[in-house]
Amino acid sequence: MNGKLYLVIIHGVDPWKDSKEVERKNQALIQAVAKRFPEYSDIFGGIVAQTVERGSDKGWNTVEDKASIQSSVANSK
């Protein structure tokens, strides 16, 4: 992550069917946090959404840097 500090959000979810499903959940979480707390970008180089499946040790990480998050947020308006 190139020496940058990233905000990590860990959330537990019900079991998922495939990687596309959990990736959509993580992307939605990243977008929601970035929209609700735009000041995150004053400190962090990006956001990591870490999903943990309830009842197992299965996990999935999505890493987005600040530039791609800001671009996505701007495109969703």
mmJSON file of the N, C-alpha and C atoms, coordinates in Angstrom:
{"data_MODEL":{"atom_site":{
"group_PDB":["ATOM","ATOM","ATOM","ATOM","ATOM","ATOM","ATOM","ATOM","ATOM","ATOM","ATOM","ATOM","ATOM","ATOM","ATOM","ATOM","ATOM","ATOM","ATOM","ATOM","ATOM","ATOM","ATOM","ATOM","ATOM","ATOM","ATOM","ATOM","ATOM","ATOM","ATOM","ATOM","ATOM","ATOM","ATOM","ATOM","ATOM","ATOM","ATOM","ATOM","ATOM","ATOM","ATOM","ATOM","ATOM","ATOM","ATOM","ATOM","ATOM","ATOM","ATOM","ATOM","ATOM","ATOM","ATOM","ATOM","ATOM","ATOM","ATOM","ATOM","ATOM","ATOM","ATOM","ATOM","ATOM","ATOM","ATOM","ATOM","ATOM","ATOM","ATOM","ATOM","ATOM","ATOM","ATOM","ATOM","ATOM","ATOM","ATOM","ATOM","ATOM","ATOM","ATOM","ATOM","ATOM","ATOM","ATOM","ATOM","ATOM","ATOM","ATOM","ATOM","ATOM","ATOM","ATOM","ATOM","ATOM","ATOM","ATOM","ATOM","ATOM","ATOM","ATOM","ATOM","ATOM","ATOM","ATOM","ATOM","ATOM","ATOM","ATOM","ATOM","ATOM","ATOM","ATOM","ATOM","ATOM","ATOM","ATOM","ATOM","ATOM","ATOM","ATOM","ATOM","ATOM","ATOM","ATOM","ATOM","ATOM","ATOM","ATOM","ATOM","ATOM","ATOM","ATOM","ATOM","ATOM","ATOM","ATOM","ATOM","ATOM","ATOM","ATOM","ATOM","ATOM","ATOM","ATOM","ATOM","ATOM","ATOM","ATOM","ATOM","ATOM","ATOM","ATOM","ATOM","ATOM","ATOM","ATOM","ATOM","ATOM","ATOM","ATOM","ATOM","ATOM","ATOM","ATOM","ATOM","ATOM","ATOM","ATOM","ATOM","ATOM","ATOM","ATOM","ATOM","ATOM","ATOM","ATOM","ATOM","ATOM","ATOM","ATOM","ATOM","ATOM","ATOM","ATOM","ATOM","ATOM","ATOM","ATOM","ATOM","ATOM","ATOM","ATOM","ATOM","ATOM","ATOM","ATOM","ATOM","ATOM","ATOM","ATOM","ATOM","ATOM","ATOM","ATOM","ATOM","ATOM","ATOM","ATOM","ATOM","ATOM","ATOM","ATOM","ATOM","ATOM","ATOM","ATOM","ATOM","ATOM","ATOM","ATOM","ATOM","ATOM","ATOM","ATOM","ATOM","ATOM","ATOM","ATOM"],
"id":[1,2,3,4,5,6,7,8,9,10,11,12,13,14,15,16,17,18,19,20,21,22,23,24,25,26,27,28,29,30,31,32,33,34,35,36,37,38,39,40,41,42,43,44,45,46,47,48,49,50,51,52,53,54,55,56,57,58,59,60,61,62,63,64,65,66,67,68,69,70,71,72,73,74,75,76,77,78,79,80,81,82,83,84,85,86,87,88,89,90,91,92,93,94,95,96,97,98,99,100,101,102,103,104,105,106,107,108,109,110,111,112,113,114,115,116,117,118,119,120,121,122,123,124,125,126,127,128,129,130,131,132,133,134,135,136,137,138,139,140,141,142,143,144,145,146,147,148,149,150,151,152,153,154,155,156,157,158,159,160,161,162,163,164,165,166,167,168,169,170,171,172,173,174,175,176,177,178,179,180,181,182,183,184,185,186,187,188,189,190,191,192,193,194,195,196,197,198,199,200,201,202,203,204,205,206,207,208,209,210,211,212,213,214,215,216,217,218,219,220,221,222,223,224,225,226,227,228,229,230,231],
"type_symbol":["N","C","C","N","C","C","N","C","C","N","C","C","N","C","C","N","C","C","N","C","C","N","C","C","N","C","C","N","C","C","N","C","C","N","C","C","N","C","C","N","C","C","N","C","C","N","C","C","N","C","C","N","C","C","N","C","C","N","C","C","N","C","C","N","C","C","N","C","C","N","C","C","N","C","C","N","C","C","N","C","C","N","C","C","N","C","C","N","C","C","N","C","C","N","C","C","N","C","C","N","C","C","N","C","C","N","C","C","N","C","C","N","C","C","N","C","C","N","C","C","N","C","C","N","C","C","N","C","C","N","C","C","N","C","C","N","C","C","N","C","C","N","C","C","N","C","C","N","C","C","N","C","C","N","C","C","N","C","C","N","C","C","N","C","C","N","C","C","N","C","C","N","C","C","N","C","C","N","C","C","N","C","C","N","C","C","N","C","C","N","C","C","N","C","C","N","C","C","N","C","C","N","C","C","N","C","C","N","C","C","N","C","C","N","C","C","N","C","C","N","C","C","N","C","C","N","C","C","N","C","C"],
"label_atom_id":["N","CA","C","N","CA","C","N","CA","C","N","CA","C","N","CA","C","N","CA","C","N","CA","C","N","CA","C","N","CA","C","N","CA","C","N","CA","C","N","CA","C","N","CA","C","N","CA","C","N","CA","C","N","CA","C","N","CA","C","N","CA","C","N","CA","C","N","CA","C","N","CA","C","N","CA","C","N","CA","C","N","CA","C","N","CA","C","N","CA","C","N","CA","C","N","CA","C","N","CA","C","N","CA","C","N","CA","C","N","CA","C","N","CA","C","N","CA","C","N","CA","C","N","CA","C","N","CA","C","N","CA","C","N","CA","C","N","CA","C","N","CA","C","N","CA","C","N","CA","C","N","CA","C","N","CA","C","N","CA","C","N","CA","C","N","CA","C","N","CA","C","N","CA","C","N","CA","C","N","CA","C","N","CA","C","N","CA","C","N","CA","C","N","CA","C","N","CA","C","N","CA","C","N","CA","C","N","CA","C","N","CA","C","N","CA","C","N","CA","C","N","CA","C","N","CA","C","N","CA","C","N","CA","C","N","CA","C","N","CA","C","N","CA","C","N","CA","C","N","CA","C","N","CA","C","N","CA","C","N","CA","C","N","CA","C","N","CA","C"],
"label_alt_id":[null,null,null,null,null,null,null,null,null,null,null,null,null,null,null,null,null,null,null,null,null,null,null,null,null,null,null,null,null,null,null,null,null,null,null,null,null,null,null,null,null,null,null,null,null,null,null,null,null,null,null,null,null,null,null,null,null,null,null,null,null,null,null,null,null,null,null,null,null,null,null,null,null,null,null,null,null,null,null,null,null,null,null,null,null,null,null,null,null,null,null,null,null,null,null,null,null,null,null,null,null,null,null,null,null,null,null,null,null,null,null,null,null,null,null,null,null,null,null,null,null,null,null,null,null,null,null,null,null,null,null,null,null,null,null,null,null,null,null,null,null,null,null,null,null,null,null,null,null,null,null,null,null,null,null,null,null,null,null,null,null,null,null,null,null,null,null,null,null,null,null,null,null,null,null,null,null,null,null,null,null,null,null,null,null,null,null,null,null,null,null,null,null,null,null,null,null,null,null,null,null,null,null,null,null,null,null,null,null,null,null,null,null,null,null,null,null,null,null,null,null,null,null,null,null,null,null,null,null,null,null],
"label_comp_id":["MET","MET","MET","ASN","ASN","ASN","GLY","GLY","GLY","LYS","LYS","LYS","LEU","LEU","LEU","TYR","TYR","TYR","LEU","LEU","LEU","VAL","VAL","VAL","ILE","ILE","ILE","ILE","ILE","ILE","HIS","HIS","HIS","GLY","GLY","GLY","VAL","VAL","VAL","ASP","ASP","ASP","PRO","PRO","PRO","TRP","TRP","TRP","LYS","LYS","LYS","ASP","ASP","ASP","SER","SER","SER","LYS","LYS","LYS","GLU","GLU","GLU","VAL","VAL","VAL","GLU","GLU","GLU","ARG","ARG","ARG","LYS","LYS","LYS","ASN","ASN","ASN","GLN","GLN","GLN","ALA","ALA","ALA","LEU","LEU","LEU","ILE","ILE","ILE","GLN","GLN","GLN","ALA","ALA","ALA","VAL","VAL","VAL","ALA","ALA","ALA","LYS","LYS","LYS","ARG","ARG","ARG","PHE","PHE","PHE","PRO","PRO","PRO","GLU","GLU","GLU","TYR","TYR","TYR","SER","SER","SER","ASP","ASP","ASP","ILE","ILE","ILE","PHE","PHE","PHE","GLY","GLY","GLY","GLY","GLY","GLY","ILE","ILE","ILE","VAL","VAL","VAL","ALA","ALA","ALA","GLN","GLN","GLN","THR","THR","THR","VAL","VAL","VAL","GLU","GLU","GLU","ARG","ARG","ARG","GLY","GLY","GLY","SER","SER","SER","ASP","ASP","ASP","LYS","LYS","LYS","GLY","GLY","GLY","TRP","TRP","TRP","ASN","ASN","ASN","THR","THR","THR","VAL","VAL","VAL","GLU","GLU","GLU","ASP","ASP","ASP","LYS","LYS","LYS","ALA","ALA","ALA","SER","SER","SER","ILE","ILE","ILE","GLN","GLN","GLN","SER","SER","SER","SER","SER","SER","VAL","VAL","VAL","ALA","ALA","ALA","ASN","ASN","ASN","SER","SER","SER","LYS","LYS","LYS"],
"label_asym_id":["A","A","A","A","A","A","A","A","A","A","A","A","A","A","A","A","A","A","A","A","A","A","A","A","A","A","A","A","A","A","A","A","A","A","A","A","A","A","A","A","A","A","A","A","A","A","A","A","A","A","A","A","A","A","A","A","A","A","A","A","A","A","A","A","A","A","A","A","A","A","A","A","A","A","A","A","A","A","A","A","A","A","A","A","A","A","A","A","A","A","A","A","A","A","A","A","A","A","A","A","A","A","A","A","A","A","A","A","A","A","A","A","A","A","A","A","A","A","A","A","A","A","A","A","A","A","A","A","A","A","A","A","A","A","A","A","A","A","A","A","A","A","A","A","A","A","A","A","A","A","A","A","A","A","A","A","A","A","A","A","A","A","A","A","A","A","A","A","A","A","A","A","A","A","A","A","A","A","A","A","A","A","A","A","A","A","A","A","A","A","A","A","A","A","A","A","A","A","A","A","A","A","A","A","A","A","A","A","A","A","A","A","A","A","A","A","A","A","A","A","A","A","A","A","A","A","A","A","A","A","A"],
"label_entity_id":["1","1","1","1","1","1","1","1","1","1","1","1","1","1","1","1","1","1","1","1","1","1","1","1","1","1","1","1","1","1","1","1","1","1","1","1","1","1","1","1","1","1","1","1","1","1","1","1","1","1","1","1","1","1","1","1","1","1","1","1","1","1","1","1","1","1","1","1","1","1","1","1","1","1","1","1","1","1","1","1","1","1","1","1","1","1","1","1","1","1","1","1","1","1","1","1","1","1","1","1","1","1","1","1","1","1","1","1","1","1","1","1","1","1","1","1","1","1","1","1","1","1","1","1","1","1","1","1","1","1","1","1","1","1","1","1","1","1","1","1","1","1","1","1","1","1","1","1","1","1","1","1","1","1","1","1","1","1","1","1","1","1","1","1","1","1","1","1","1","1","1","1","1","1","1","1","1","1","1","1","1","1","1","1","1","1","1","1","1","1","1","1","1","1","1","1","1","1","1","1","1","1","1","1","1","1","1","1","1","1","1","1","1","1","1","1","1","1","1","1","1","1","1","1","1","1","1","1","1","1","1"],
"label_seq_id":[1,1,1,2,2,2,3,3,3,4,4,4,5,5,5,6,6,6,7,7,7,8,8,8,9,9,9,10,10,10,11,11,11,12,12,12,13,13,13,14,14,14,15,15,15,16,16,16,17,17,17,18,18,18,19,19,19,20,20,20,21,21,21,22,22,22,23,23,23,24,24,24,25,25,25,26,26,26,27,27,27,28,28,28,29,29,29,30,30,30,31,31,31,32,32,32,33,33,33,34,34,34,35,35,35,36,36,36,37,37,37,38,38,38,39,39,39,40,40,40,41,41,41,42,42,42,43,43,43,44,44,44,45,45,45,46,46,46,47,47,47,48,48,48,49,49,49,50,50,50,51,51,51,52,52,52,53,53,53,54,54,54,55,55,55,56,56,56,57,57,57,58,58,58,59,59,59,60,60,60,61,61,61,62,62,62,63,63,63,64,64,64,65,65,65,66,66,66,67,67,67,68,68,68,69,69,69,70,70,70,71,71,71,72,72,72,73,73,73,74,74,74,75,75,75,76,76,76,77,77,77],
"pdbx_PDB_ins_code":[null,null,null,null,null,null,null,null,null,null,null,null,null,null,null,null,null,null,null,null,null,null,null,null,null,null,null,null,null,null,null,null,null,null,null,null,null,null,null,null,null,null,null,null,null,null,null,null,null,null,null,null,null,null,null,null,null,null,null,null,null,null,null,null,null,null,null,null,null,null,null,null,null,null,null,null,null,null,null,null,null,null,null,null,null,null,null,null,null,null,null,null,null,null,null,null,null,null,null,null,null,null,null,null,null,null,null,null,null,null,null,null,null,null,null,null,null,null,null,null,null,null,null,null,null,null,null,null,null,null,null,null,null,null,null,null,null,null,null,null,null,null,null,null,null,null,null,null,null,null,null,null,null,null,null,null,null,null,null,null,null,null,null,null,null,null,null,null,null,null,null,null,null,null,null,null,null,null,null,null,null,null,null,null,null,null,null,null,null,null,null,null,null,null,null,null,null,null,null,null,null,null,null,null,null,null,null,null,null,null,null,null,null,null,null,null,null,null,null,null,null,null,null,null,null,null,null,null,null,null,null],
"Cartn_x":[0.82,0.0,0.863,2.06,2.957,3.186,3.256,3.549,2.422,1.252,0.104,-0.704,-1.383,-2.262,-3.663,-4.241,-5.573,-6.539,-7.773,-8.84,-9.336,-9.355,-9.813,-11.14,-12.136,-13.46,-13.713,-13.949,-14.204,-15.682,-16.349,-17.767,-18.094,-18.986,-19.44,-20.711,-20.766,-21.936,-22.342,-23.567,-24.031,-23.229,-23.21,-22.453,-22.828,-21.83,-22.073,-21.891,-22.517,-22.513,-21.244,-20.78,-19.585,-18.838,-17.659,-16.815,-17.431,-18.196,-18.834,-19.825,-20.549,-21.532,-20.852,-19.806,-19.136,-18.361,-17.834,-17.142,-18.125,-19.345,-20.371,-20.686,-20.785,-21.058,-19.926,-18.695,-17.556,-17.499,-17.732,-17.718,-18.812,-19.989,-21.091,-20.728,-20.079,-19.658,-18.623,-17.652,-16.619,-17.27,-18.175,-18.843,-19.676,-20.381,-21.217,-20.355,-19.246,-18.365,-17.766,-17.324,-16.71,-17.707,-18.954,-19.979,-20.343,-20.461,-20.877,-19.769,-18.526,-17.382,-16.31,-16.574,-15.597,-14.266,-14.274,-13.038,-12.044,-12.469,-11.528,-10.302,-10.526,-9.446,-8.405,-8.71,-7.718,-6.587,-6.884,-5.935,-5.492,-6.449,-6.183,-5.956,-5.113,-4.835,-5.87,-6.79,-7.837,-8.585,-9.44,-10.269,-10.146,-10.054,-10.077,-11.358,-12.183,-13.365,-13.015,-13.034,-12.711,-13.978,-14.439,-15.644,-15.25,-15.934,-15.736,-17.082,-17.085,-18.325,-18.661,-19.889,-20.33,-20.302,-19.782,-19.775,-18.64,-17.707,-16.576,-15.347,-14.263,-13.059,-12.816,-13.838,-13.721,-13.795,-12.918,-12.905,-12.633,-12.879,-12.65,-12.276,-11.221,-10.77,-10.925,-11.366,-11.415,-10.643,-9.665,-8.825,-9.051,-9.388,-9.579,-8.762,-8.007,-7.269,-8.173,-7.733,-8.528,-8.964,-8.076,-8.406,-9.538,-9.493,-10.561,-11.872,-11.82,-13.046,-13.679,-12.864,-13.399,-13.984,-13.368,-13.892,-15.242,-15.35,-16.598,-17.718,-17.381,-18.385,-18.876,-17.959,-18.324,-19.209,-18.922,-19.696,-21.072,-21.248,-22.535,-23.509,-23.08,-23.965,-24.881],
"Cartn_y":[-1.193,0.0,1.255,1.097,2.216,3.142,2.604,3.425,4.344,4.158,4.998,4.329,5.135,4.661,4.464,3.281,2.976,2.755,3.171,2.907,1.487,0.651,-0.729,-0.874,-1.387,-1.629,-3.126,-3.738,-5.171,-5.366,-6.163,-6.41,-7.874,-8.368,-9.747,-9.832,-10.823,-11.004,-12.476,-12.711,-14.079,-14.734,-16.064,-16.742,-16.223,-16.105,-15.625,-16.756,-16.569,-17.611,-17.601,-16.397,-16.323,-15.018,-14.909,-13.741,-12.454,-12.545,-11.344,-10.742,-11.579,-11.109,-10.361,-10.939,-10.309,-9.069,-9.078,-7.9,-6.738,-7.007,-5.954,-5.373,-6.235,-5.765,-4.867,-5.282,-4.478,-3.144,-3.157,-1.918,-0.97,-1.511,-0.68,-0.078,-0.847,-0.342,0.77,0.564,1.59,2.872,2.757,3.942,4.659,3.897,4.498,5.263,4.683,5.346,6.604,6.508,7.663,8.807,8.478,9.527,10.139,9.295,9.763,10.517,10.092,10.689,11.088,12.073,12.446,12.916,13.333,13.796,12.657,11.393,10.277,10.525,11.164,11.349,12.377,13.13,14.053,13.3,12.09,11.319,10.035,9.332,7.991,7.99,7.063,6.891,6.053,5.459,4.625,3.887,2.976,2.204,0.723,-0.096,-1.544,-2.037,-2.745,-3.4,-4.874,-5.344,-6.738,-7.432,-8.378,-9.128,-10.446,-10.784,-12.061,-12.766,-14.003,-14.774,-15.279,-14.984,-15.447,-16.971,-17.492,-18.936,-19.669,-18.942,-19.603,-18.697,-19.151,-18.317,-17.756,-17.839,-17.333,-15.809,-15.185,-13.734,-13.254,-11.973,-11.351,-9.895,-9.445,-8.066,-7.332,-6.102,-5.205,-3.952,-3.587,-2.427,-1.412,-0.196,0.883,2.085,2.651,3.855,5.077,6.16,7.387,7.885,7.865,8.383,7.593,6.266,5.471,5.613,5.77,5.981,7.311,8.35,9.673,9.691,8.982,8.889,8.173,7.068,6.317,7.12,7.823,8.652,9.755,10.397,11.462,10.938,9.731,9.139,8.672,8.457,7.955,9.082,10.314,11.456,11.769],
"Cartn_z":[0.0,0.0,0.0,-0.438,-0.7,0.486,1.697,2.859,3.281,2.736,3.091,4.189,4.956,6.012,5.427,5.619,5.11,6.269,6.066,7.018,6.774,7.817,7.685,8.411,7.683,8.241,8.163,9.305,9.361,9.668,8.829,9.087,8.877,9.72,9.638,8.808,7.942,7.086,7.075,6.624,6.438,5.323,5.26,4.2,2.811,1.958,0.606,-0.399,-1.564,-2.596,-3.433,-3.792,-4.633,-4.371,-4.948,-4.7,-5.253,-6.319,-6.871,-5.881,-5.183,-4.2,-3.052,-2.498,-1.357,-1.805,-3.019,-3.542,-3.686,-4.153,-4.256,-2.881,-1.88,-0.514,-0.018,-0.258,0.183,-0.549,-1.854,-2.623,-2.129,-1.843,-1.335,0.019,0.876,2.177,2.02,1.158,0.921,0.423,-0.536,-1.083,-0.019,0.802,1.849,2.863,3.27,4.228,3.614,2.366,1.701,1.534,1.239,1.089,2.44,3.456,4.781,5.496,5.287,5.968,4.957,4.115,3.083,3.663,4.91,5.538,5.777,5.577,5.713,4.831,3.668,2.695,3.142,4.193,4.746,5.456,5.888,6.682,5.976,5.377,4.849,3.342,2.893,1.471,0.764,1.533,0.959,2.052,1.619,2.548,2.21,3.254,3.12,3.78,3.025,3.592,3.748,4.978,5.266,5.744,4.959,5.287,5.929,7.007,7.674,7.69,7.211,7.172,8.565,8.997,10.323,10.378,11.473,11.681,10.982,10.379,9.736,9.821,9.253,9.221,7.819,6.973,5.608,5.598,4.81,4.73,3.322,3.088,1.782,2.008,1.354,1.47,0.149,0.233,-0.914,-0.532,-1.349,-1.09,-2.205,-1.823,-2.79,-2.35,-3.28,-2.932,-3.059,-2.458,-2.368,-3.745,-4.72,-6.055,-6.704,-6.604,-7.231,-6.477,-5.167,-4.387,-4.763,-4.81,-5.15,-6.553,-7.479,-8.841,-8.857,-8.116,-8.052,-7.406,-6.329,-5.651,-6.58,-7.3,-8.219,-9.353,-9.837,-10.925,-10.477,-9.169,-8.68,-8.344,-8.494,-8.175,-9.324],
"occupancy":[1.0,1.0,1.0,1.0,1.0,1.0,1.0,1.0,1.0,1.0,1.0,1.0,1.0,1.0,1.0,1.0,1.0,1.0,1.0,1.0,1.0,1.0,1.0,1.0,1.0,1.0,1.0,1.0,1.0,1.0,1.0,1.0,1.0,1.0,1.0,1.0,1.0,1.0,1.0,1.0,1.0,1.0,1.0,1.0,1.0,1.0,1.0,1.0,1.0,1.0,1.0,1.0,1.0,1.0,1.0,1.0,1.0,1.0,1.0,1.0,1.0,1.0,1.0,1.0,1.0,1.0,1.0,1.0,1.0,1.0,1.0,1.0,1.0,1.0,1.0,1.0,1.0,1.0,1.0,1.0,1.0,1.0,1.0,1.0,1.0,1.0,1.0,1.0,1.0,1.0,1.0,1.0,1.0,1.0,1.0,1.0,1.0,1.0,1.0,1.0,1.0,1.0,1.0,1.0,1.0,1.0,1.0,1.0,1.0,1.0,1.0,1.0,1.0,1.0,1.0,1.0,1.0,1.0,1.0,1.0,1.0,1.0,1.0,1.0,1.0,1.0,1.0,1.0,1.0,1.0,1.0,1.0,1.0,1.0,1.0,1.0,1.0,1.0,1.0,1.0,1.0,1.0,1.0,1.0,1.0,1.0,1.0,1.0,1.0,1.0,1.0,1.0,1.0,1.0,1.0,1.0,1.0,1.0,1.0,1.0,1.0,1.0,1.0,1.0,1.0,1.0,1.0,1.0,1.0,1.0,1.0,1.0,1.0,1.0,1.0,1.0,1.0,1.0,1.0,1.0,1.0,1.0,1.0,1.0,1.0,1.0,1.0,1.0,1.0,1.0,1.0,1.0,1.0,1.0,1.0,1.0,1.0,1.0,1.0,1.0,1.0,1.0,1.0,1.0,1.0,1.0,1.0,1.0,1.0,1.0,1.0,1.0,1.0,1.0,1.0,1.0,1.0,1.0,1.0,1.0,1.0,1.0,1.0,1.0,1.0,1.0,1.0,1.0,1.0,1.0,1.0],
"B_iso_or_equiv":[0.0,0.0,0.0,0.0,0.0,0.0,0.0,0.0,0.0,0.0,0.0,0.0,0.0,0.0,0.0,0.0,0.0,0.0,0.0,0.0,0.0,0.0,0.0,0.0,0.0,0.0,0.0,0.0,0.0,0.0,0.0,0.0,0.0,0.0,0.0,0.0,0.0,0.0,0.0,0.0,0.0,0.0,0.0,0.0,0.0,0.0,0.0,0.0,0.0,0.0,0.0,0.0,0.0,0.0,0.0,0.0,0.0,0.0,0.0,0.0,0.0,0.0,0.0,0.0,0.0,0.0,0.0,0.0,0.0,0.0,0.0,0.0,0.0,0.0,0.0,0.0,0.0,0.0,0.0,0.0,0.0,0.0,0.0,0.0,0.0,0.0,0.0,0.0,0.0,0.0,0.0,0.0,0.0,0.0,0.0,0.0,0.0,0.0,0.0,0.0,0.0,0.0,0.0,0.0,0.0,0.0,0.0,0.0,0.0,0.0,0.0,0.0,0.0,0.0,0.0,0.0,0.0,0.0,0.0,0.0,0.0,0.0,0.0,0.0,0.0,0.0,0.0,0.0,0.0,0.0,0.0,0.0,0.0,0.0,0.0,0.0,0.0,0.0,0.0,0.0,0.0,0.0,0.0,0.0,0.0,0.0,0.0,0.0,0.0,0.0,0.0,0.0,0.0,0.0,0.0,0.0,0.0,0.0,0.0,0.0,0.0,0.0,0.0,0.0,0.0,0.0,0.0,0.0,0.0,0.0,0.0,0.0,0.0,0.0,0.0,0.0,0.0,0.0,0.0,0.0,0.0,0.0,0.0,0.0,0.0,0.0,0.0,0.0,0.0,0.0,0.0,0.0,0.0,0.0,0.0,0.0,0.0,0.0,0.0,0.0,0.0,0.0,0.0,0.0,0.0,0.0,0.0,0.0,0.0,0.0,0.0,0.0,0.0,0.0,0.0,0.0,0.0,0.0,0.0,0.0,0.0,0.0,0.0,0.0,0.0,0.0,0.0,0.0,0.0,0.0,0.0],
"pdbx_formal_charge":[null,null,null,null,null,null,null,null,null,null,null,null,null,null,null,null,null,null,null,null,null,null,null,null,null,null,null,null,null,null,null,null,null,null,null,null,null,null,null,null,null,null,null,null,null,null,null,null,null,null,null,null,null,null,null,null,null,null,null,null,null,null,null,null,null,null,null,null,null,null,null,null,null,null,null,null,null,null,null,null,null,null,null,null,null,null,null,null,null,null,null,null,null,null,null,null,null,null,null,null,null,null,null,null,null,null,null,null,null,null,null,null,null,null,null,null,null,null,null,null,null,null,null,null,null,null,null,null,null,null,null,null,null,null,null,null,null,null,null,null,null,null,null,null,null,null,null,null,null,null,null,null,null,null,null,null,null,null,null,null,null,null,null,null,null,null,null,null,null,null,null,null,null,null,null,null,null,null,null,null,null,null,null,null,null,null,null,null,null,null,null,null,null,null,null,null,null,null,null,null,null,null,null,null,null,null,null,null,null,null,null,null,null,null,null,null,null,null,null,null,null,null,null,null,null,null,null,null,null,null,null],
"auth_seq_id":[1,1,1,2,2,2,3,3,3,4,4,4,5,5,5,6,6,6,7,7,7,8,8,8,9,9,9,10,10,10,11,11,11,12,12,12,13,13,13,14,14,14,15,15,15,16,16,16,17,17,17,18,18,18,19,19,19,20,20,20,21,21,21,22,22,22,23,23,23,24,24,24,25,25,25,26,26,26,27,27,27,28,28,28,29,29,29,30,30,30,31,31,31,32,32,32,33,33,33,34,34,34,35,35,35,36,36,36,37,37,37,38,38,38,39,39,39,40,40,40,41,41,41,42,42,42,43,43,43,44,44,44,45,45,45,46,46,46,47,47,47,48,48,48,49,49,49,50,50,50,51,51,51,52,52,52,53,53,53,54,54,54,55,55,55,56,56,56,57,57,57,58,58,58,59,59,59,60,60,60,61,61,61,62,62,62,63,63,63,64,64,64,65,65,65,66,66,66,67,67,67,68,68,68,69,69,69,70,70,70,71,71,71,72,72,72,73,73,73,74,74,74,75,75,75,76,76,76,77,77,77],
"auth_comp_id":["MET","MET","MET","ASN","ASN","ASN","GLY","GLY","GLY","LYS","LYS","LYS","LEU","LEU","LEU","TYR","TYR","TYR","LEU","LEU","LEU","VAL","VAL","VAL","ILE","ILE","ILE","ILE","ILE","ILE","HIS","HIS","HIS","GLY","GLY","GLY","VAL","VAL","VAL","ASP","ASP","ASP","PRO","PRO","PRO","TRP","TRP","TRP","LYS","LYS","LYS","ASP","ASP","ASP","SER","SER","SER","LYS","LYS","LYS","GLU","GLU","GLU","VAL","VAL","VAL","GLU","GLU","GLU","ARG","ARG","ARG","LYS","LYS","LYS","ASN","ASN","ASN","GLN","GLN","GLN","ALA","ALA","ALA","LEU","LEU","LEU","ILE","ILE","ILE","GLN","GLN","GLN","ALA","ALA","ALA","VAL","VAL","VAL","ALA","ALA","ALA","LYS","LYS","LYS","ARG","ARG","ARG","PHE","PHE","PHE","PRO","PRO","PRO","GLU","GLU","GLU","TYR","TYR","TYR","SER","SER","SER","ASP","ASP","ASP","ILE","ILE","ILE","PHE","PHE","PHE","GLY","GLY","GLY","GLY","GLY","GLY","ILE","ILE","ILE","VAL","VAL","VAL","ALA","ALA","ALA","GLN","GLN","GLN","THR","THR","THR","VAL","VAL","VAL","GLU","GLU","GLU","ARG","ARG","ARG","GLY","GLY","GLY","SER","SER","SER","ASP","ASP","ASP","LYS","LYS","LYS","GLY","GLY","GLY","TRP","TRP","TRP","ASN","ASN","ASN","THR","THR","THR","VAL","VAL","VAL","GLU","GLU","GLU","ASP","ASP","ASP","LYS","LYS","LYS","ALA","ALA","ALA","SER","SER","SER","ILE","ILE","ILE","GLN","GLN","GLN","SER","SER","SER","SER","SER","SER","VAL","VAL","VAL","ALA","ALA","ALA","ASN","ASN","ASN","SER","SER","SER","LYS","LYS","LYS"],
"auth_asym_id":["A","A","A","A","A","A","A","A","A","A","A","A","A","A","A","A","A","A","A","A","A","A","A","A","A","A","A","A","A","A","A","A","A","A","A","A","A","A","A","A","A","A","A","A","A","A","A","A","A","A","A","A","A","A","A","A","A","A","A","A","A","A","A","A","A","A","A","A","A","A","A","A","A","A","A","A","A","A","A","A","A","A","A","A","A","A","A","A","A","A","A","A","A","A","A","A","A","A","A","A","A","A","A","A","A","A","A","A","A","A","A","A","A","A","A","A","A","A","A","A","A","A","A","A","A","A","A","A","A","A","A","A","A","A","A","A","A","A","A","A","A","A","A","A","A","A","A","A","A","A","A","A","A","A","A","A","A","A","A","A","A","A","A","A","A","A","A","A","A","A","A","A","A","A","A","A","A","A","A","A","A","A","A","A","A","A","A","A","A","A","A","A","A","A","A","A","A","A","A","A","A","A","A","A","A","A","A","A","A","A","A","A","A","A","A","A","A","A","A","A","A","A","A","A","A","A","A","A","A","A","A"],
"auth_atom_id":["N","CA","C","N","CA","C","N","CA","C","N","CA","C","N","CA","C","N","CA","C","N","CA","C","N","CA","C","N","CA","C","N","CA","C","N","CA","C","N","CA","C","N","CA","C","N","CA","C","N","CA","C","N","CA","C","N","CA","C","N","CA","C","N","CA","C","N","CA","C","N","CA","C","N","CA","C","N","CA","C","N","CA","C","N","CA","C","N","CA","C","N","CA","C","N","CA","C","N","CA","C","N","CA","C","N","CA","C","N","CA","C","N","CA","C","N","CA","C","N","CA","C","N","CA","C","N","CA","C","N","CA","C","N","CA","C","N","CA","C","N","CA","C","N","CA","C","N","CA","C","N","CA","C","N","CA","C","N","CA","C","N","CA","C","N","CA","C","N","CA","C","N","CA","C","N","CA","C","N","CA","C","N","CA","C","N","CA","C","N","CA","C","N","CA","C","N","CA","C","N","CA","C","N","CA","C","N","CA","C","N","CA","C","N","CA","C","N","CA","C","N","CA","C","N","CA","C","N","CA","C","N","CA","C","N","CA","C","N","CA","C","N","CA","C","N","CA","C","N","CA","C","N","CA","C","N","CA","C","N","CA","C","N","CA","C","N","CA","C"],
"pdbx_PDB_model_num":[1,1,1,1,1,1,1,1,1,1,1,1,1,1,1,1,1,1,1,1,1,1,1,1,1,1,1,1,1,1,1,1,1,1,1,1,1,1,1,1,1,1,1,1,1,1,1,1,1,1,1,1,1,1,1,1,1,1,1,1,1,1,1,1,1,1,1,1,1,1,1,1,1,1,1,1,1,1,1,1,1,1,1,1,1,1,1,1,1,1,1,1,1,1,1,1,1,1,1,1,1,1,1,1,1,1,1,1,1,1,1,1,1,1,1,1,1,1,1,1,1,1,1,1,1,1,1,1,1,1,1,1,1,1,1,1,1,1,1,1,1,1,1,1,1,1,1,1,1,1,1,1,1,1,1,1,1,1,1,1,1,1,1,1,1,1,1,1,1,1,1,1,1,1,1,1,1,1,1,1,1,1,1,1,1,1,1,1,1,1,1,1,1,1,1,1,1,1,1,1,1,1,1,1,1,1,1,1,1,1,1,1,1,1,1,1,1,1,1,1,1,1,1,1,1,1,1,1,1,1,1]
}}}
